[in-house]
Amino acid sequence: MEETKKYIIDLFYLNHLKVKEIADKINTSSAYVTKIVKQDERYLDEKELRKNNSKEKRKIAQNKFIKEKRE
């Protein structure tokens, strides 16, 4: 059990996989993965990091779309 929890935490924080990807990989529910991940003290920092990455990707995609539309 502890080994599974450590594996989930490694996949989430070190490999930056999404909760759904981890759940599919180890054949468990995404709710269980979320529960394990939220217990770690790094959760809020990781959440903020992923939010900023997503915002940046969205900004790049939007600029690309506008540029292609002009052409």
Gaussian input, Z-matrix of N, CA and C with variables (Angstrom, degrees):
# hf/3-21g

backbone

0 1
 N
 C     1     B1
 C     2     B2     1     A1
 N     3     B3     2     A2     1     D1
 C     4     B4     3     A3     2     D2
 C     5     B5     4     A4     3     D3
 N     6     B6     5     A5     4     D4
 C     7     B7     6     A6     5     D5
 C     8     B8     7     A7     6     D6
 N     9     B9     8     A8     7     D7
 C    10    B10     9     A9     8     D8
 C    11    B11    10    A10     9     D9
 N    12    B12    11    A11    10    D10
 C    13    B13    12    A12    11    D11
 C    14    B14    13    A13    12    D12
 N    15    B15    14    A14    13    D13
 C    16    B16    15    A15    14    D14
 C    17    B17    16    A16    15    D15
 N    18    B18    17    A17    16    D16
 C    19    B19    18    A18    17    D17
 C    20    B20    19    A19    18    D18
 N    21    B21    20    A20    19    D19
 C    22    B22    21    A21    20    D20
 C    23    B23    22    A22    21    D21
 N    24    B24    23    A23    22    D22
 C    25    B25    24    A24    23    D23
 C    26    B26    25    A25    24    D24
 N    27    B27    26    A26    25    D25
 C    28    B28    27    A27    26    D26
 C    29    B29    28    A28    27    D27
 N    30    B30    29    A29    28    D28
 C    31    B31    30    A30    29    D29
 C    32    B32    31    A31    30    D30
 N    33    B33    32    A32    31    D31
 C    34    B34    33    A33    32    D32
 C    35    B35    34    A34    33    D33
 N    36    B36    35    A35    34    D34
 C    37    B37    36    A36    35    D35
 C    38    B38    37    A37    36    D36
 N    39    B39    38    A38    37    D37
 C    40    B40    39    A39    38    D38
 C    41    B41    40    A40    39    D39
 N    42    B42    41    A41    40    D40
 C    43    B43    42    A42    41    D41
 C    44    B44    43    A43    42    D42
 N    45    B45    44    A44    43    D43
 C    46    B46    45    A45    44    D44
 C    47    B47    46    A46    45    D45
 N    48    B48    47    A47    46    D46
 C    49    B49    48    A48    47    D47
 C    50    B50    49    A49    48    D48
 N    51    B51    50    A50    49    D49
 C    52    B52    51    A51    50    D50
 C    53    B53    52    A52    51    D51
 N    54    B54    53    A53    52    D52
 C    55    B55    54    A54    53    D53
 C    56    B56    55    A55    54    D54
 N    57    B57    56    A56    55    D55
 C    58    B58    57    A57    56    D56
 C    59    B59    58    A58    57    D57
 N    60    B60    59    A59    58    D58
 C    61    B61    60    A60    59    D59
 C    62    B62    61    A61    60    D60
 N    63    B63    62    A62    61    D61
 C    64    B64    63    A63    62    D62
 C    65    B65    64    A64    63    D63
 N    66    B66    65    A65    64    D64
 C    67    B67    66    A66    65    D65
 C    68    B68    67    A67    66    D66
 N    69    B69    68    A68    67    D67
 C    70    B70    69    A69    68    D68
 C    71    B71    70    A70    69    D69
 N    72    B72    71    A71    70    D70
 C    73    B73    72    A72    71    D71
 C    74    B74    73    A73    72    D72
 N    75    B75    74    A74    73    D73
 C    76    B76    75    A75    74    D74
 C    77    B77    76    A76    75    D75
 N    78    B78    77    A77    76    D76
 C    79    B79    78    A78    77    D77
 C    80    B80    79    A79    78    D78
 N    81    B81    80    A80    79    D79
 C    82    B82    81    A81    80    D80
 C    83    B83    82    A82    81    D81
 N    84    B84    83    A83    82    D82
 C    85    B85    84    A84    83    D83
 C    86    B86    85    A85    84    D84
 N    87    B87    86    A86    85    D85
 C    88    B88    87    A87    86    D86
 C    89    B89    88    A88    87    D87
 N    90    B90    89    A89    88    D88
 C    91    B91    90    A90    89    D89
 C    92    B92    91    A91    90    D90
 N    93    B93    92    A92    91    D91
 C    94    B94    93    A93    92    D92
 C    95    B95    94    A94    93    D93
 N    96    B96    95    A95    94    D94
 C    97    B97    96    A96    95    D95
 C    98    B98    97    A97    96    D96
 N    99    B99    98    A98    97    D97
 C   100   B100    99    A99    98    D98
 C   101   B101   100   A100    99    D99
 N   102   B102   101   A101   100   D100
 C   103   B103   102   A102   101   D101
 C   104   B104   103   A103   102   D102
 N   105   B105   104   A104   103   D103
 C   106   B106   105   A105   104   D104
 C   107   B107   106   A106   105   D105
 N   108   B108   107   A107   106   D106
 C   109   B109   108   A108   107   D107
 C   110   B110   109   A109   108   D108
 N   111   B111   110   A110   109   D109
 C   112   B112   111   A111   110   D110
 C   113   B113   112   A112   111   D111
 N   114   B114   113   A113   112   D112
 C   115   B115   114   A114   113   D113
 C   116   B116   115   A115   114   D114
 N   117   B117   116   A116   115   D115
 C   118   B118   117   A117   116   D116
 C   119   B119   118   A118   117   D117
 N   120   B120   119   A119   118   D118
 C   121   B121   120   A120   119   D119
 C   122   B122   121   A121   120   D120
 N   123   B123   122   A122   121   D121
 C   124   B124   123   A123   122   D122
 C   125   B125   124   A124   123   D123
 N   126   B126   125   A125   124   D124
 C   127   B127   126   A126   125   D125
 C   128   B128   127   A127   126   D126
 N   129   B129   128   A128   127   D127
 C   130   B130   129   A129   128   D128
 C   131   B131   130   A130   129   D129
 N   132   B132   131   A131   130   D130
 C   133   B133   132   A132   131   D131
 C   134   B134   133   A133   132   D132
 N   135   B135   134   A134   133   D133
 C   136   B136   135   A135   134   D134
 C   137   B137   136   A136   135   D135
 N   138   B138   137   A137   136   D136
 C   139   B139   138   A138   137   D137
 C   140   B140   139   A139   138   D138
 N   141   B141   140   A140   139   D139
 C   142   B142   141   A141   140   D140
 C   143   B143   142   A142   141   D141
 N   144   B144   143   A143   142   D142
 C   145   B145   144   A144   143   D143
 C   146   B146   145   A145   144   D144
 N   147   B147   146   A146   145   D145
 C   148   B148   147   A147   146   D146
 C   149   B149   148   A148   147   D147
 N   150   B150   149   A149   148   D148
 C   151   B151   150   A150   149   D149
 C   152   B152   151   A151   150   D150
 N   153   B153   152   A152   151   D151
 C   154   B154   153   A153   152   D152
 C   155   B155   154   A154   153   D153
 N   156   B156   155   A155   154   D154
 C   157   B157   156   A156   155   D155
 C   158   B158   157   A157   156   D156
 N   159   B159   158   A158   157   D157
 C   160   B160   159   A159   158   D158
 C   161   B161   160   A160   159   D159
 N   162   B162   161   A161   160   D160
 C   163   B163   162   A162   161   D161
 C   164   B164   163   A163   162   D162
 N   165   B165   164   A164   163   D163
 C   166   B166   165   A165   164   D164
 C   167   B167   166   A166   165   D165
 N   168   B168   167   A167   166   D166
 C   169   B169   168   A168   167   D167
 C   170   B170   169   A169   168   D168
 N   171   B171   170   A170   169   D169
 C   172   B172   171   A171   170   D170
 C   173   B173   172   A172   171   D171
 N   174   B174   173   A173   172   D172
 C   175   B175   174   A174   173   D173
 C   176   B176   175   A175   174   D174
 N   177   B177   176   A176   175   D175
 C   178   B178   177   A177   176   D176
 C   179   B179   178   A178   177   D177
 N   180   B180   179   A179   178   D178
 C   181   B181   180   A180   179   D179
 C   182   B182   181   A181   180   D180
 N   183   B183   182   A182   181   D181
 C   184   B184   183   A183   182   D182
 C   185   B185   184   A184   183   D183
 N   186   B186   185   A185   184   D184
 C   187   B187   186   A186   185   D185
 C   188   B188   187   A187   186   D186
 N   189   B189   188   A188   187   D187
 C   190   B190   189   A189   188   D188
 C   191   B191   190   A190   189   D189
 N   192   B192   191   A191   190   D190
 C   193   B193   192   A192   191   D191
 C   194   B194   193   A193   192   D192
 N   195   B195   194   A194   193   D193
 C   196   B196   195   A195   194   D194
 C   197   B197   196   A196   195   D195
 N   198   B198   197   A197   196   D196
 C   199   B199   198   A198   197   D197
 C   200   B200   199   A199   198   D198
 N   201   B201   200   A200   199   D199
 C   202   B202   201   A201   200   D200
 C   203   B203   202   A202   201   D201
 N   204   B204   203   A203   202   D202
 C   205   B205   204   A204   203   D203
 C   206   B206   205   A205   204   D204
 N   207   B207   206   A206   205   D205
 C   208   B208   207   A207   206   D206
 C   209   B209   208   A208   207   D207
 N   210   B210   209   A209   208   D208
 C   211   B211   210   A210   209   D209
 C   212   B212   211   A211   210   D210

   B1=1.4547
   B2=1.5372
   B3=1.3255
   B4=1.4616
   B5=1.5216
   B6=1.3240
   B7=1.4614
   B8=1.5315
   B9=1.3245
   B10=1.4656
   B11=1.5246
   B12=1.3127
   B13=1.4672
   B14=1.5238
   B15=1.3188
   B16=1.4677
   B17=1.5283
   B18=1.3196
   B19=1.4664
   B20=1.5334
   B21=1.3290
   B22=1.4718
   B23=1.5238
   B24=1.3126
   B25=1.4705
   B26=1.5258
   B27=1.3224
   B28=1.4682
   B29=1.5267
   B30=1.3119
   B31=1.4640
   B32=1.5268
   B33=1.3167
   B34=1.4637
   B35=1.5252
   B36=1.3369
   B37=1.4595
   B38=1.5235
   B39=1.3101
   B40=1.4627
   B41=1.5291
   B42=1.3270
   B43=1.4710
   B44=1.5191
   B45=1.3221
   B46=1.4655
   B47=1.5340
   B48=1.3238
   B49=1.4613
   B50=1.5198
   B51=1.3107
   B52=1.4612
   B53=1.5233
   B54=1.3334
   B55=1.4659
   B56=1.5235
   B57=1.3028
   B58=1.4634
   B59=1.5288
   B60=1.3241
   B61=1.4650
   B62=1.5283
   B63=1.3228
   B64=1.4623
   B65=1.5263
   B66=1.3332
   B67=1.4611
   B68=1.5242
   B69=1.3152
   B70=1.4696
   B71=1.5321
   B72=1.3092
   B73=1.4599
   B74=1.5311
   B75=1.3357
   B76=1.4636
   B77=1.5286
   B78=1.3246
   B79=1.4652
   B80=1.5254
   B81=1.3058
   B82=1.4618
   B83=1.5278
   B84=1.3004
   B85=1.4631
   B86=1.5233
   B87=1.3079
   B88=1.4615
   B89=1.5242
   B90=1.3414
   B91=1.4607
   B92=1.5316
   B93=1.3155
   B94=1.4622
   B95=1.5232
   B96=1.3220
   B97=1.4656
   B98=1.5271
   B99=1.3135
   B100=1.4587
   B101=1.5257
   B102=1.3109
   B103=1.4693
   B104=1.5240
   B105=1.3179
   B106=1.4674
   B107=1.5318
   B108=1.3153
   B109=1.4626
   B110=1.5355
   B111=1.3228
   B112=1.4649
   B113=1.5221
   B114=1.3135
   B115=1.4609
   B116=1.5252
   B117=1.3146
   B118=1.4563
   B119=1.5287
   B120=1.3335
   B121=1.4675
   B122=1.5289
   B123=1.3167
   B124=1.4670
   B125=1.5208
   B126=1.3208
   B127=1.4617
   B128=1.5251
   B129=1.3147
   B130=1.4705
   B131=1.5269
   B132=1.3228
   B133=1.4712
   B134=1.5288
   B135=1.3292
   B136=1.4671
   B137=1.5267
   B138=1.3101
   B139=1.4656
   B140=1.5285
   B141=1.3124
   B142=1.4662
   B143=1.5324
   B144=1.3367
   B145=1.4580
   B146=1.5293
   B147=1.3271
   B148=1.4673
   B149=1.5273
   B150=1.3104
   B151=1.4650
   B152=1.5280
   B153=1.3293
   B154=1.4659
   B155=1.5287
   B156=1.3407
   B157=1.4703
   B158=1.5212
   B159=1.3127
   B160=1.4537
   B161=1.5306
   B162=1.3099
   B163=1.4659
   B164=1.5250
   B165=1.3304
   B166=1.4646
   B167=1.5305
   B168=1.3263
   B169=1.4711
   B170=1.5281
   B171=1.3192
   B172=1.4611
   B173=1.5216
   B174=1.3264
   B175=1.4615
   B176=1.5331
   B177=1.3233
   B178=1.4673
   B179=1.5291
   B180=1.3300
   B181=1.4662
   B182=1.5245
   B183=1.3210
   B184=1.4644
   B185=1.5271
   B186=1.3278
   B187=1.4667
   B188=1.5233
   B189=1.3193
   B190=1.4668
   B191=1.5253
   B192=1.3195
   B193=1.4604
   B194=1.5353
   B195=1.3124
   B196=1.4676
   B197=1.5304
   B198=1.3309
   B199=1.4628
   B200=1.5225
   B201=1.3261
   B202=1.4640
   B203=1.5329
   B204=1.2940
   B205=1.4697
   B206=1.5234
   B207=1.3345
   B208=1.4721
   B209=1.5245
   B210=1.3322
   B211=1.4706
   B212=1.4752
   A1=111.28
   A2=116.27
   A3=119.88
   A4=111.40
   A5=115.80
   A6=120.56
   A7=110.30
   A8=116.16
   A9=121.15
   A10=110.58
   A11=116.87
   A12=120.68
   A13=110.85
   A14=116.17
   A15=120.16
   A16=110.58
   A17=116.83
   A18=121.83
   A19=110.37
   A20=116.57
   A21=121.58
   A22=109.80
   A23=116.58
   A24=120.80
   A25=111.00
   A26=117.14
   A27=120.21
   A28=111.30
   A29=116.69
   A30=119.95
   A31=111.28
   A32=116.52
   A33=120.20
   A34=112.26
   A35=117.21
   A36=120.61
   A37=114.25
   A38=117.63
   A39=119.27
   A40=112.35
   A41=116.60
   A42=120.43
   A43=112.44
   A44=117.26
   A45=124.26
   A46=112.61
   A47=116.15
   A48=119.91
   A49=109.97
   A50=115.62
   A51=121.11
   A52=109.40
   A53=115.06
   A54=120.99
   A55=110.68
   A56=117.83
   A57=122.26
   A58=111.10
   A59=117.14
   A60=121.11
   A61=111.12
   A62=116.31
   A63=120.49
   A64=110.40
   A65=116.76
   A66=121.41
   A67=110.72
   A68=117.41
   A69=121.07
   A70=111.07
   A71=116.20
   A72=121.04
   A73=112.25
   A74=117.48
   A75=119.88
   A76=112.77
   A77=116.99
   A78=122.74
   A79=113.31
   A80=115.88
   A81=121.39
   A82=108.42
   A83=116.68
   A84=119.49
   A85=110.36
   A86=115.18
   A87=119.40
   A88=110.83
   A89=117.34
   A90=120.87
   A91=110.87
   A92=116.83
   A93=121.23
   A94=110.22
   A95=116.54
   A96=121.08
   A97=109.68
   A98=117.25
   A99=121.68
   A100=110.68
   A101=116.51
   A102=121.39
   A103=111.06
   A104=117.00
   A105=121.64
   A106=110.74
   A107=115.98
   A108=121.30
   A109=110.81
   A110=117.34
   A111=120.72
   A112=113.01
   A113=117.93
   A114=121.07
   A115=112.16
   A116=117.42
   A117=121.70
   A118=110.08
   A119=116.04
   A120=120.40
   A121=113.12
   A122=118.10
   A123=121.38
   A124=112.81
   A125=117.74
   A126=121.47
   A127=113.01
   A128=117.91
   A129=120.14
   A130=112.13
   A131=116.55
   A132=119.79
   A133=110.96
   A134=115.68
   A135=120.21
   A136=110.88
   A137=115.90
   A138=121.13
   A139=110.52
   A140=116.40
   A141=121.09
   A142=111.01
   A143=116.58
   A144=121.56
   A145=110.87
   A146=116.28
   A147=120.47
   A148=111.34
   A149=116.66
   A150=121.38
   A151=110.41
   A152=116.24
   A153=120.44
   A154=111.92
   A155=116.39
   A156=119.72
   A157=110.82
   A158=115.79
   A159=120.65
   A160=111.07
   A161=115.66
   A162=120.84
   A163=110.67
   A164=115.86
   A165=120.90
   A166=111.52
   A167=116.94
   A168=120.65
   A169=111.04
   A170=115.97
   A171=120.66
   A172=110.81
   A173=116.02
   A174=121.48
   A175=110.83
   A176=116.82
   A177=121.80
   A178=110.61
   A179=116.62
   A180=120.71
   A181=111.04
   A182=116.51
   A183=120.23
   A184=110.57
   A185=116.76
   A186=120.21
   A187=111.25
   A188=116.41
   A189=121.12
   A190=110.40
   A191=116.54
   A192=121.23
   A193=110.41
   A194=116.91
   A195=120.83
   A196=110.45
   A197=116.21
   A198=120.32
   A199=111.44
   A200=117.33
   A201=121.19
   A202=111.62
   A203=116.17
   A204=120.75
   A205=110.93
   A206=115.43
   A207=120.37
   A208=112.20
   A209=116.37
   A210=120.57
   A211=113.26
   D1=-48.21
   D2=178.23
   D3=-62.75
   D4=-34.47
   D5=179.47
   D6=-64.69
   D7=-40.95
   D8=178.41
   D9=-64.36
   D10=-42.74
   D11=179.56
   D12=-62.78
   D13=-42.30
   D14=178.87
   D15=-64.77
   D16=-39.70
   D17=178.46
   D18=-62.68
   D19=-43.58
   D20=178.72
   D21=-61.28
   D22=-46.77
   D23=-179.11
   D24=-63.53
   D25=-40.72
   D26=177.75
   D27=-62.92
   D28=-44.02
   D29=-179.90
   D30=-63.43
   D31=-39.26
   D32=-176.84
   D33=-74.86
   D34=-49.24
   D35=-173.55
   D36=-87.84
   D37=-33.12
   D38=-177.31
   D39=-93.83
   D40=-41.81
   D41=-179.31
   D42=-93.43
   D43=-9.00
   D44=177.69
   D45=56.56
   D46=39.33
   D47=175.40
   D48=-80.10
   D49=155.57
   D50=176.87
   D51=-78.84
   D52=159.47
   D53=-178.29
   D54=-58.33
   D55=-43.74
   D56=-179.42
   D57=-62.80
   D58=-40.70
   D59=178.94
   D60=-64.08
   D61=-41.59
   D62=178.46
   D63=-65.12
   D64=-44.80
   D65=-179.47
   D66=-60.08
   D67=-42.51
   D68=178.33
   D69=-66.37
   D70=-38.09
   D71=-176.51
   D72=-66.75
   D73=-37.11
   D74=-176.97
   D75=-109.07
   D76=11.65
   D77=177.15
   D78=54.90
   D79=58.16
   D80=176.19
   D81=-141.92
   D82=177.58
   D83=-178.15
   D84=-82.96
   D85=153.44
   D86=177.90
   D87=-69.05
   D88=-26.81
   D89=177.29
   D90=-63.96
   D91=-40.00
   D92=178.81
   D93=-65.48
   D94=-43.57
   D95=179.60
   D96=-62.19
   D97=-44.62
   D98=179.15
   D99=-60.83
   D100=-43.06
   D101=179.21
   D102=-58.82
   D103=-44.51
   D104=-179.68
   D105=-66.69
   D106=-44.19
   D107=-176.17
   D108=-66.27
   D109=-39.85
   D110=-178.07
   D111=-68.32
   D112=-19.08
   D113=179.55
   D114=-75.64
   D115=-17.43
   D116=-179.15
   D117=-80.40
   D118=143.61
   D119=-177.31
   D120=-70.98
   D121=-14.88
   D122=-179.76
   D123=-84.95
   D124=-1.82
   D125=-171.67
   D126=-57.65
   D127=-49.42
   D128=-176.63
   D129=-64.17
   D130=-38.17
   D131=177.62
   D132=-65.57
   D133=-43.04
   D134=179.77
   D135=-65.38
   D136=-39.55
   D137=179.00
   D138=-61.78
   D139=-43.86
   D140=178.83
   D141=-65.40
   D142=-41.35
   D143=178.35
   D144=-60.76
   D145=-47.08
   D146=-179.91
   D147=-64.95
   D148=-36.18
   D149=178.02
   D150=-63.37
   D151=-45.23
   D152=179.45
   D153=-66.38
   D154=-39.14
   D155=177.33
   D156=-62.62
   D157=-42.62
   D158=179.62
   D159=-63.62
   D160=-41.97
   D161=179.09
   D162=-61.41
   D163=-42.36
   D164=179.94
   D165=-66.15
   D166=-42.77
   D167=177.99
   D168=-63.03
   D169=-40.78
   D170=178.81
   D171=-62.75
   D172=-41.54
   D173=179.50
   D174=-62.86
   D175=-44.30
   D176=179.15
   D177=-64.19
   D178=-44.21
   D179=179.97
   D180=-63.74
   D181=-39.23
   D182=-179.95
   D183=-66.47
   D184=-42.67
   D185=177.92
   D186=-63.27
   D187=-39.94
   D188=178.14
   D189=-63.75
   D190=-43.06
   D191=179.55
   D192=-61.97
   D193=-45.39
   D194=-179.40
   D195=-64.13
   D196=-42.15
   D197=179.22
   D198=-62.57
   D199=-43.54
   D200=179.53
   D201=-67.99
   D202=-33.14
   D203=-179.89
   D204=-67.04
   D205=-36.10
   D206=179.61
   D207=-67.06
   D208=-30.57
   D209=-175.78
   D210=-81.21

